[in-house]
Amino acid sequence: MPDRTPTAPVPTALSPLSRVRAGCVVIIKRLTSDPEVDQRLREMGFGEEQRVKVITLQNNVLCQVCNARLGLSAKLAEKIMVQPVASFRLAA
C-alpha cells in the first residue's frame, strides 16, 4: 500500500466559505448565522465537521456536500466558517 504523506501542514485559520477558491475541499467548523438558519443548514448537510467541495464561486456559491450539489447565496456563505483540508500525495 502506498505511503501517504502530506504536502503541506493543515492550516488552522478559519475563513468564510465564500472566500474559498473553486475546487478546494474544506471542513465546516462553525455556523454563525441566526439559530434557525444554522439549523436549516445542518438539515441540508452543512453541519460542523462536514467536508464540502466548492464547485464555483459566481453570484452564488455552488458546493458539493453529501453527494449533492447545493447553491448558497454569497451572503449566507459568509456565515459558514471553514478550514481547508490538507492535500495529500502518494509517495514515490
Protein Blocks (a to p, Z undefined) as FASTA:
>chain_A
ZZdddfbdcdfbdcdfklpcehiacddfbdcbdfklmmmmmmnopaghiacddfbdcfbc
cddeehiacdddfklmmmpccdddddddddZZ
